[in-house]
Amino acid sequence: MTVQIFPPLEIPETLAAGPGPGNTDARVLKAFAGAGIADHMHGDVLRGMVECKHMLRRLWGTTNTYTFAVAGTGWSGLDTMFAAVMPGDRVVAFSNGTFSGIDALTLRIKAATPTEHAANPLDPQAASVIVIDVPHGTSVTGEMVEAALAEHKPKWAFMAHWETGSGRINDLRGFSDACEKHGAMGLVDAVSSLGVEDFAIDDFPGVAGWASCPQKGLCCLPLTYAPVSFTDAYIDSLHTSGAYSYVHNPLFEARHWGILDGQDADKGSYHRTHSAYAVSALHESLRLVLADGLAKRAHAYRTHEAVLREALVAMGCEVTSNMTSLVVLNLPPALAGREMELVQNCRARGFGIWPTLSAPVQVRIGILNLLDRGVITRIVQLFAEALEELGGEVDHDSVTAILDSRYGTCVAA
């Protein structure tokens, strides 16, 4: 029998202008490829993990000892955070987009009883989980959280900080305050906000657990390490109830990073065979973010998103998002219903934008690690060409005037 040998896989360079993953910094790629050892217990690798742990505490703005990273994408970090939720636990979850919706499903899976699982294994209807569905394109407000927690008195409350499914920022202050007032332990999906918005998690005492990812605000390689952080109250609850997981058990994961009994230990204990290459990449990504400073990065995101937003509106699009790393829009009325066609045309040209993954179908254009006048101008030009290809009309003089005017006056250009 002839064995087919496929040719080497060559993936062309793409302008990743979607909700994430973002374009990985060349210095992070160099750190990944330059790691000269595969021994995951080598002293330099373990030192790198210790330094990552301390850099994550600085980046999160926290004194939480249980701050570390979980091997995998953001879903691995989220699954670790949700591991403390046990069958029958009362939970209130807020859903206003694709990803908070999947988070809510995860919580129903975690909190479902064996009988509820058996009745519907892939979509268990856990009676103890109350999902508050907030309309697409609408932010979760503090008033919504206050009303739900006052009524249901849950042990856990969940919200996404930034929901990339609809491009909405949700009210973190209102969520934390309501959790604190009603004695709920807040859980926050910070997959899209870490490294983009300037905030410190210790300023939100109602939130007990946080989970993020490596490939958005950190612009590190996917499948490296997803940051998480837990308060002492969360860890105390976990010690009381346990978790039905070994791989994503926060206590076992923490030991891996040299965190034992609430203290930093001399070294971690074996939990998984991690990658020295991934540790090196995460380490470099954290160094770069901290060297830039969150305040500077957050200002740059606000500046460039505002320019991009104004240019898209000038093309006849309606922007419905309020995130600073992602613009979610409706096409001009004459092109309504052709969102997927436009996205596929753009992707075929190496311009990687995305549709929303749930109804209503919209277009998402992101600027992760693209904080540069030249790149934003290129995004605007490519999108204008895509609109015209479908028969849309673009006033190029007006769009150019916006770019010249805004970048002529803003410091971050």
Residue pairs with C-beta under 8 A, 6 or more apart in sequence:
12 350
13 350
14 350
14 351
14 352
15 23
15 350
15 351
15 352
15 370
15 375
15 378
15 379
15 382
16 22
16 23
16 352
16 366
16 368
17 351
17 352
17 353
17 365
17 366
17 367
17 370
17 379
18 352
18 353
18 354
18 364
18 365
18 366
19 164
19 192
19 216
19 326
19 354
19 364
19 366
19 368
20 164
20 192
20 213
20 215
20 216
20 366
20 368
21 215
21 216
21 222
21 368
22 215
22 216
22 217
22 219
22 366
22 368
22 369
22 370
23 219
23 368
23 369
23 370
24 215
24 219
24 220
24 221
24 369
25 219
25 284
25 285
25 288
25 369
27 284
27 288
28 219
28 220
28 221
28 281
28 284
28 285
28 288
29 221
29 281
30 284
31 280
31 281
31 283
31 284
32 221
32 277
32 278
32 280
32 281
33 277
34 280
35 276
35 277
35 279
35 280
37 44
37 45
37 276
38 276
38 277
39 45
39 276
40 273
40 274
40 275
40 276
41 270
42 276
45 276
45 279
46 267
46 268
48 279
48 280
48 283
49 257
49 258
49 268
49 279
50 257
50 258
51 283
52 69
52 225
52 279
52 282
52 283
52 286
53 67
53 68
53 69
53 257
53 258
53 259
53 264
55 283
55 286
55 287
55 290
56 67
56 68
56 69
56 227
56 229
56 286
57 63
57 64
57 67
57 229
58 290
59 194
59 195
59 227
59 286
59 289
59 290
59 294
60 67
60 194
60 200
60 201
60 210
60 227
60 229
61 199
61 200
61 201
61 202
61 203
62 200
62 201
62 202
62 229
63 202
64 201
64 202
64 229
64 230
64 231
64 232
65 232
65 259
65 262
65 263
65 264
66 228
66 229
66 230
66 231
66 232
66 234
66 235
66 250
66 254
66 259
66 262
67 227
67 228
67 229
67 230
68 227
68 228
68 253
68 254
68 256
68 257
68 259
69 77
69 214
69 225
69 226
69 227
69 228
69 257
69 282
70 76
70 77
70 80
70 225
70 226
70 228
70 248
70 253
71 224
71 225
71 226
71 272
71 274
71 275
71 278
72 223
72 225
72 226
73 213
73 214
73 215
73 222
73 223
73 226
74 191
74 211
74 212
74 213
74 214
74 215
74 216
74 226
75 226
76 226
76 248
77 191
77 211
77 212
77 213
77 226
77 227
77 228
78 103
78 106
78 189
78 191
78 211
78 226
79 106
79 245
79 248
80 211
80 226
80 228
80 248
80 249
80 250
80 253
81 187
81 209
81 210
81 211
81 228
81 230
81 250
82 103
82 106
82 107
82 110
82 187
83 110
83 238
83 243
83 244
83 245
83 248
83 249
83 250
84 156
84 209
84 234
84 237
84 238
84 241
84 243
84 250
85 91
85 107
85 110
85 111
85 156
86 110
86 111
86 241
86 242
86 243
86 244
87 110
87 111
87 112
87 113
87 114
88 111
88 113
88 128
89 110
89 111
89 128
89 155
89 156
90 128
90 129
90 130
90 152
90 153
90 154
90 155
90 156
91 107
91 111
91 126
91 128
91 129
91 130
91 154
91 155
91 156
91 157
91 158
92 129
92 130
92 132
92 148
92 149
92 152
92 154
92 156
92 157
92 158
92 184
93 100
93 103
93 104
93 107
93 129
93 130
93 131
93 132
93 157
93 158
93 159
94 100
94 131
94 132
94 134
94 140
94 144
94 145
94 148
94 157
94 158
94 159
94 160
94 170
95 101
95 103
95 104
95 131
95 132
95 133
95 134
96 133
96 134
96 135
96 136
96 138
96 139
96 140
96 160
96 163
96 165
96 166
96 168
96 170
97 136
97 160
97 163
97 164
97 165
97 166
97 167
97 168
97 358
98 163
98 164
98 165
98 166
98 356
98 357
98 358
99 160
99 163
99 164
99 165
99 189
99 191
100 158
100 159
100 160
100 163
100 165
100 189
101 165
101 358
103 158
103 160
103 189
104 129
104 131
104 158
105 123
107 126
107 129
107 156
107 158
108 123
108 124
108 125
108 126
108 129
108 131
109 117
109 124
109 126
111 126
111 128
111 129
112 124
112 125
112 126
112 129
113 126
116 124
116 125
116 126
116 127
117 124
119 125
130 148
130 152
130 154
132 140
132 144
132 148
134 140
134 144
136 165
136 166
136 358
136 359
136 360
137 166
137 168
137 320
137 328
138 166
138 168
139 168
139 169
139 170
139 171
139 322
140 159
140 168
140 170
140 171
140 175
141 170
141 171
141 174
142 171
142 173
142 174
142 175
142 177
142 178
143 174
145 157
145 159
145 171
145 174
145 175
145 178
145 179
146 174
146 177
146 178
146 181
148 157
149 157
149 178
149 179
149 181
149 182
149 184
150 178
150 182
153 182
153 183
153 184
154 184
155 184
155 185
156 184
156 185
156 186
156 187
157 175
157 178
157 179
157 184
157 185
157 186
157 187
158 186
158 187
158 188
158 189
159 170
159 172
159 175
159 186
159 187
159 188
159 189
160 170
160 188
160 189
160 191
160 192
161 169
161 170
161 172
161 188
161 189
161 190
161 192
161 193
161 197
162 168
162 169
162 170
162 190
162 191
162 192
162 193
162 196
162 197
162 323
162 325
163 169
163 170
163 192
164 191
164 192
164 323
164 326
164 364
165 356
165 357
165 358
166 320
166 321
166 328
166 356
167 320
167 321
167 322
167 323
167 326
167 327
167 328
167 364
168 321
168 322
168 323
169 193
169 322
169 323
172 188
172 199
172 204
172 207
173 204
175 186
175 188
175 204
175 206
175 207
176 186
176 204
176 205
176 206
176 207
177 206
178 184
178 206
179 185
179 186
179 206
179 207
180 205
180 206
181 206
184 206
185 208
185 209
185 233
185 234
185 237
186 204
186 206
186 207
186 208
186 209
187 207
187 208
187 209
187 210
187 211
188 204
188 207
188 209
188 210
188 211
189 211
190 210
190 211
190 212
191 211
191 212
191 213
191 216
192 216
192 217
192 323
192 325
192 326
193 199
193 212
193 217
194 212
194 213
194 216
194 217
194 218
194 227
195 212
195 216
195 217
195 218
195 219
195 289
195 294
195 297
196 216
196 217
196 297
196 298
196 301
196 324
196 325
196 368
197 294
197 298
197 301
197 324
198 294
198 295
198 297
198 298
199 294
201 207
201 210
201 229
207 231
208 230
208 231
208 233
208 234
208 237
209 228
209 229
209 230
209 231
209 234
210 227
210 228
210 229
210 230
211 226
211 227
211 228
212 218
212 226
212 227
212 228
213 226
213 227
214 220
214 221
214 222
214 224
214 225
214 226
214 227
214 282
214 285
215 221
215 222
215 224
216 325
216 368
217 289
217 325
217 368
218 227
218 282
218 285
218 286
218 289
219 285
219 368
219 369
220 281
220 282
220 285
221 278
221 281
223 278
224 275
224 278
224 281
224 282
225 278
225 279
225 282
228 250
228 253
230 238
230 250
232 262
234 250
235 250
235 251
235 262
238 250
238 251
239 251
243 249
243 250
243 251
246 252
247 272
252 271
253 271
254 260
255 265
255 268
255 269
255 271
256 268
256 269
256 270
256 271
256 272
256 274
257 268
258 264
258 265
258 266
258 267
258 268
259 265
259 268
260 269
289 297
297 371
298 324
299 412
300 371
300 412
301 324
301 325
301 367
301 371
302 324
303 410
303 411
303 412
303 413
304 367
304 370
304 371
304 372
304 373
304 376
304 412
305 323
305 324
305 325
305 326
305 327
305 367
306 406
307 376
307 402
307 403
307 406
307 407
307 410
308 327
308 365
308 367
308 376
308 379
308 380
309 319
309 327
310 402
310 406
311 380
311 399
311 402
311 403
312 319
312 327
312 329
312 365
312 380
312 383
313 319
314 395
314 398
314 399
314 402
315 332
315 383
315 384
315 387
315 392
315 394
315 395
315 399
316 331
316 332
316 333
316 392
316 393
317 329
317 330
317 331
317 332
317 363
318 329
318 330
319 327
319 328
319 329
320 328
320 329
320 330
320 362
321 327
321 328
321 329
325 366
325 367
325 368
326 364
326 365
326 366
326 367
327 364
327 365
327 366
327 367
328 356
328 362
328 363
328 364
329 362
329 363
329 364
329 365
330 336
330 362
330 363
331 338
331 339
331 342
331 363
331 387
331 392
332 387
332 392
334 391
334 392
335 342
335 387
335 390
335 391
335 392
338 390
339 355
339 361
339 362
339 363
340 355
340 361
341 390
342 363
342 386
342 387
342 390
343 353
343 354
343 355
343 363
345 386
345 389
345 390
346 352
346 353
346 382
346 383
346 386
347 353
349 382
351 379
351 382
351 383
351 386
353 363
353 364
353 365
353 366
353 383
354 363
354 364
354 366
355 361
355 362
355 363
355 364
356 362
356 363
356 364
365 379
365 383
367 375
367 376
367 379
370 376
370 379
371 412
373 403
373 407
373 413
376 403
377 403
380 399
380 403
384 394
384 396
384 399
387 393
387 394
388 394
406 413
407 413
